[in-house]
Amino acid sequence: MKSHSAGIAGVGHALPQRVVDNSAIAEQIGRTPEWIARRTGIRTRHWLAEGECLADICAKAARRALQDASLAARDVDLILLATVSAEQSFPSVACRVQEQLGCERAVAFDLSAACSGFVFALSTAEAFVLSGKYRNILVIGGESLARLTNQKDPGSAHLFGDGAGAVLLRPWEECRQGRLEATGMGSDGAGGSRIEMREKIYLDGKAVYRFSVPKMTEVIHEAMNGYDSDNLGLLIPHQANRRLIESVGGFHPHCSVTGEGRGETQVRANLGDAGNGCRMDLGLVEKPLREGSTAGRNQG
C-alpha cells in the first residue's frame, strides 16, 4: 500500500573504540596539533582497530536504530548502505550487515555517492516507502576512510575518521515521528577531479570549499522552499570541517553554530571529536528526535 510520507522511526550511530588525537598526526604532516584544531575544528577522530571491519560498526549503528524504533530485525524489508570504503568489492557491506543482524528476508545492497551517500540513500529509501514497495527500511551510512588516507598529505591526513550512522525509515502514518518534508539529490560530474580516489584519497581542499559553500547554501534554500526559514529549528550540515560549517551556517542571520546550539536556529557540529567521516552527522539527530527539542520547528 502506498504511503503519503515517510518518517524516521529510529536512529543509531557507532564509532570505533580507537581514538586518534591531533598529536599522532601533526608531526607527519609538518603541522602542530593546535594548527589542525584551529584550521578544521577537529581535535580527535576514531579509526577502526586491527581486526575491526566496516560491517561491524555499521551493524552496531543499525542495531541501535532498530532498538530505538522497537522493530525486530526479521521485520526489515530493505537495507540500503552508503559507503565508498568497503574492504572488498563483494559481497556488499549491506549483505554483511544483513547477516550480522539476522534480517533474513531483507533485500540488501550498497550505494556509492561519497559525501552525499547518506542523503542519496535516504532519498532512495523514501521513494521505496512512498511507492509501497517496502515498509521498513534500514538506511546506513558507514566509512572506514583512515586506511584510504595518505597519512603524510598535509591537506587531508588530519580530516578523516571512521564511523557509521543509521536510521529506520517507515511510513509516517505508522511511526508518527521524524517526518521527511523534503529530500533532493544532485550531481556534478565535472567537479570529480577536485576530490577523487587515486591510490589514496586526493583532495583539493580550496576548490572543494569554494564549490561546497554556495552549493550547500543553494540546496538548503531549495529544501526550505515553501517554508518560513525563521521557523528552521535545527540545521545539520555535512561534517566536513569547522570553517565550511560556519560558512554554510551563515545562510541565515539567526543561525548559531555551536556543539549544542542556543540560537534561534541551531547548527550542530560534532566533527571535533569524530572527524570527517561523511556519516557521523547521524549522532547529532538522536537527541532532538527523541526529546523534541525543536518541537514545532523544522529540522534540516
KOLPAKOL-289983 format. One line per field, with one value per residue (C-alpha): residue number from 1; x, y, z. Coordinates in nm, 4 decimals. Layout:
BEGIN
i: c(NUM ...)
X: c(X ...)
Y: c(Y ...)
Z: c(Z ...)
This chain:
BEGIN
i: c(1 2 3 4 5 6 7 8 9 10 11 12 13 14 15 16 17 18 19 20 21 22 23 24 25 26 27 28 29 30 31 32 33 34 35 36 37 38 39 40 41 42 43 44 45 46 47 48 49 50 51 52 53 54 55 56 57 58 59 60 61 62 63 64 65 66 67 68 69 70 71 72 73 74 75 76 77 78 79 80 81 82 83 84 85 86 87 88 89 90 91 92 93 94 95 96 97 98 99 100 101 102 103 104 105 106 107 108 109 110 111 112 113 114 115 116 117 118 119 120 121 122 123 124 125 126 127 128 129 130 131 132 133 134 135 136 137 138 139 140 141 142 143 144 145 146 147 148 149 150 151 152 153 154 155 156 157 158 159 160 161 162 163 164 165 166 167 168 169 170 171 172 173 174 175 176 177 178 179 180 181 182 183 184 185 186 187 188 189 190 191 192 193 194 195 196 197 198 199 200 201 202 203 204 205 206 207 208 209 210 211 212 213 214 215 216 217 218 219 220 221 222 223 224 225 226 227 228 229 230 231 232 233 234 235 236 237 238 239 240 241 242 243 244 245 246 247 248 249 250 251 252 253 254 255 256 257 258 259 260 261 262 263 264 265 266 267 268 269 270 271 272 273 274 275 276 277 278 279 280 281 282 283 284 285 286 287 288 289 290 291 292 293 294 295 296 297 298 299 300)
X: c(0.0000 0.1327 0.2184 0.1782 0.5056 0.7954 0.9215 1.2390 1.1280 1.4699 1.8250 2.1604 2.5310 2.8569 3.2226 3.5281 3.6879 4.0298 4.0709 4.3453 4.4256 4.5962 4.9372 4.9513 4.9152 5.0674 5.4358 5.3861 5.2345 5.4577 5.1880 5.1049 4.8024 4.6816 4.7013 4.4835 4.2235 4.2198 4.2012 3.9427 3.7783 3.8909 4.0662 4.0282 3.8904 3.8032 3.9777 3.9000 4.1341 4.3109 4.0562 3.7595 3.5775 3.3284 3.0367 3.0894 3.0292 2.7516 2.5727 2.6146 2.4615 2.1788 2.1054 2.0704 1.8337 1.6179 1.6134 1.5203 1.2304 1.1275 1.1389 1.2623 1.5340 1.3065 1.0666 1.3247 1.2379 1.5408 1.8929 2.0472 2.4093 2.6004 2.9782 3.2866 3.5237 3.4151 3.7067 3.6052 3.4011 3.1604 2.9694 2.8351 2.8731 2.4921 2.4825 2.7402 2.5193 2.2121 2.3882 2.5038 2.1586 1.9613 1.7459 1.6849 1.4141 1.5618 1.6961 2.0433 2.2758 2.5404 2.5169 2.8206 2.7956 3.0803 2.9910 2.6365 2.5873 2.3620 2.1333 2.1139 2.0321 1.7688 1.6035 1.6042 1.4551 1.1865 1.0865 1.0528 0.8325 0.6109 0.5667 0.4572 0.7332 0.8932 0.7704 1.0661 1.3990 1.7355 1.9364 2.3004 2.5998 2.9402 3.3014 3.6483 3.8379 4.1521 4.3014 4.2371 4.4065 4.7658 4.8867 5.1614 4.9349 4.9026 4.5789 4.3827 4.5644 4.4057 4.0486 3.9003 3.7589 3.5742 3.2195 2.8611 2.5103 2.1717 1.8030 1.4958 1.2571 0.8885 0.5572 0.4919 0.1350 0.2792 0.5609 0.4265 0.7709 1.0664 0.8546 1.0537 0.9165 1.1584 1.4527 1.6611 1.9645 2.2067 2.5324 2.8099 3.0496 3.2589 3.3942 3.5128 3.8813 3.8571 3.8233 3.8781 4.0243 4.3658 4.5992 4.4720 4.2159 4.3099 4.1551 4.1876 4.0598 4.0357 3.8452 3.6063 3.5422 3.4706 3.2270 3.0624 2.9622 2.7400 2.6084 2.5137 2.3508 2.1573 2.0186 1.9191 1.7098 1.5618 1.4674 1.3110 1.1033 0.7500 0.8607 0.9413 1.3168 1.2555 1.0933 1.4016 1.4952 1.7917 2.0432 2.2833 2.5218 2.7768 3.0535 3.3434 3.5319 3.4503 3.5128 3.2768 3.0062 3.0349 3.0156 2.7102 2.5509 2.5745 2.2977 2.0523 2.1104 1.9702 2.1896 2.4076 2.6982 2.7850 2.8141 2.4776 2.3199 2.1284 2.0470 1.7103 1.8416 2.0835 2.3634 2.5108 2.8736 3.0364 3.3415 3.5652 3.5555 3.4787 3.6460 3.5042 3.3569 3.0745 2.8214 2.8633 2.6083 2.3534 2.4720 2.3525 1.9888 1.9311 1.8794 1.6427 1.4397 1.3908 1.3382 1.1563 1.3988 1.2913 0.9240 0.7045 1.0005 1.1617 1.4800 1.7066)
Y: c(0.0000 0.3419 0.5921 0.9698 1.0350 0.8636 0.9104 0.8333 0.5829 0.5117 0.6475 0.4990 0.5606 0.3853 0.4826 0.2580 0.2491 0.3577 0.7344 0.9229 1.2780 1.5515 1.4899 1.1483 1.3100 1.6575 1.5669 1.3544 1.6469 1.9219 2.0901 2.1335 1.9823 2.3352 2.4248 2.1276 2.2156 2.5831 2.5134 2.2346 2.2243 1.8608 1.7512 1.3739 1.1150 0.7448 0.4799 0.1126 -0.1024 -0.4089 -0.6866 -0.4486 -0.4115 -0.1641 -0.4080 -0.4378 -0.0693 -0.0449 -0.3366 -0.1753 0.1534 -0.0328 -0.2438 0.0738 0.2229 -0.0905 -0.0790 0.2886 0.2072 -0.1038 -0.3085 -0.6679 -0.7480 -1.0019 -0.7203 -0.5221 -0.5222 -0.3434 -0.2446 0.0454 0.1111 0.4140 0.3768 0.4283 0.2335 -0.1305 -0.3628 -0.5829 -0.5400 -0.8176 -0.9346 -0.5909 -0.4409 -0.4330 -0.8115 -0.8482 -0.6340 -0.8345 -1.1493 -0.9958 -0.8601 -1.1629 -0.9675 -1.2845 -1.1583 -0.8127 -0.7079 -0.5575 -0.3547 -0.0819 0.2641 0.4776 0.8584 0.9665 1.2634 1.2714 0.8982 0.9034 1.1686 0.9687 0.6518 0.8320 0.9783 0.6373 0.4743 0.7419 0.6634 0.2937 0.3768 0.6143 0.3597 0.0948 -0.1409 -0.1641 -0.0531 -0.0924 0.0259 0.0479 0.3354 0.3143 0.5334 0.3977 0.4690 0.3412 0.6269 0.6205 0.3293 0.5140 0.8350 0.9328 0.9897 1.2244 1.4509 1.7849 1.8573 1.5524 1.3327 1.5106 1.5216 1.1758 0.9422 0.6111 0.5507 0.4715 0.6088 0.4526 0.5359 0.3160 0.4640 0.3689 0.5068 0.8181 0.7055 0.4162 0.5832 0.9417 1.0984 1.2289 1.3124 1.3802 1.7029 1.7411 1.5490 1.6067 1.4870 1.6401 1.5598 1.7498 1.5083 1.7959 1.8533 1.4976 1.5833 1.8036 1.5024 1.1502 0.8118 0.7625 0.5275 0.7150 0.9923 1.3035 1.6287 1.9801 2.1454 2.5020 2.4028 2.1804 2.4615 2.7160 2.4753 2.3402 2.6562 2.8123 2.4727 2.3634 2.7010 2.6638 2.3199 2.4395 2.7127 2.4593 2.2289 2.5225 2.6283 2.6861 2.7075 3.0097 2.9977 3.1751 2.8504 2.6402 2.4933 2.2720 2.2514 1.9561 2.0081 1.7568 1.7490 1.8361 2.0928 2.3758 2.6584 2.5099 2.4505 2.8092 2.9449 2.7365 2.8210 3.1862 3.1415 3.2723 3.5647 3.3739 3.0652 2.9677 2.7342 2.5511 2.1988 2.2230 2.5274 2.8004 3.0340 3.0619 2.8127 2.5575 2.4459 2.1291 2.0173 1.7053 1.6689 1.7966 1.4516 1.2365 1.3955 1.3967 1.0517 1.1502 0.9679 1.0795 1.3559 1.0959 1.1138 1.4726 1.3976 1.1342 1.3740 1.6216 1.3392 1.1701 1.4793 1.7014 1.9856 2.1643 2.0766 2.2911 2.3872 2.2356 2.0296 2.0165)
Z: c(0.0000 -0.0950 0.1770 0.1676 0.3523 0.5278 0.8809 1.0749 1.3370 1.4871 1.4884 1.5846 1.5386 1.6226 1.6413 1.6716 2.0160 1.8890 1.9352 1.7486 1.8570 1.6580 1.8144 1.6468 1.3040 1.3303 1.3074 0.9956 0.8047 0.9422 1.1476 1.5146 1.6937 1.7599 1.3902 1.2985 1.5622 1.4677 1.0946 1.0954 1.4378 1.4715 1.7917 1.7704 1.5322 1.5569 1.3479 1.3119 1.5181 1.3852 1.3435 1.3106 0.9805 0.8385 0.8612 1.2382 1.3131 1.0530 1.2175 1.5592 1.4372 1.2642 1.5711 1.7772 1.5184 1.5333 1.9126 1.9005 1.6675 1.8673 1.5471 1.5166 1.2625 1.0938 1.0002 0.7963 0.4251 0.2807 0.3867 0.1924 0.2876 0.1604 0.1544 -0.0620 0.1604 0.1573 0.2226 -0.0728 -0.3897 -0.2953 -0.1070 -0.0234 0.3219 0.3351 0.2956 0.5733 0.7954 0.6966 0.8142 1.1438 1.2280 1.1152 0.8686 0.6725 0.4370 0.3717 0.0323 0.0874 -0.1328 -0.1180 -0.2710 -0.3613 -0.3635 -0.1308 0.0937 -0.0434 0.0043 0.3070 0.1577 -0.1668 0.0277 0.2360 -0.0747 -0.2424 0.0666 0.0835 -0.2754 -0.1883 0.1113 -0.0858 -0.3646 -0.1172 -0.2364 0.1109 0.4546 0.6928 0.5541 0.7281 0.5802 0.6868 0.6137 0.7086 0.6221 0.7073 0.5467 0.7600 0.5671 0.2385 0.3515 0.2752 0.6299 0.5061 0.2999 0.4857 0.3003 0.4111 0.6664 0.9626 0.8312 0.8060 1.0665 1.0682 1.1873 1.0960 1.1367 1.0655 1.0564 1.0298 0.7753 0.7860 0.6558 0.8628 0.9275 1.1277 1.3244 1.3561 1.4030 1.2038 0.9012 0.5836 0.4432 0.1511 0.0081 -0.3009 -0.4922 -0.7405 -0.9179 -1.0936 -1.2585 -1.3927 -1.0413 -0.9899 -1.0122 -0.7009 -0.4733 -0.6005 -0.5202 -0.6727 -0.4850 -0.1794 -0.1337 -0.3293 -0.2064 -0.3465 -0.0294 -0.1582 -0.4709 -0.2732 -0.0241 -0.2994 -0.4629 -0.1478 0.0383 -0.2316 -0.3424 0.0113 0.0735 -0.2516 -0.1642 0.1838 0.0247 -0.2183 0.0688 0.2555 -0.0452 0.0798 0.4434 0.6569 0.7235 1.0554 1.1717 1.0982 1.4351 1.3553 1.0709 1.0486 0.7554 0.6308 0.8922 0.6602 0.8671 1.1027 0.8557 0.5975 0.8588 0.9832 0.6276 0.5409 0.8759 0.7803 0.5220 0.7828 1.0238 1.3221 1.2928 1.5883 1.5092 1.8313 1.9627 2.1373 1.9812 2.1624 1.8746 1.7079 1.4530 1.5945 1.3615 1.5053 1.4776 1.6208 1.3995 1.6818 1.8397 1.5350 1.2320 0.8806 0.8360 0.5984 0.8178 1.1808 1.1340 1.2454 1.6050 1.6116 1.5350 1.8029 2.0918 1.9180 1.7634 2.0999 2.3118 2.0612 2.1391 1.8203 1.8551 1.6356 1.4202 1.1131 1.1099 0.8033)
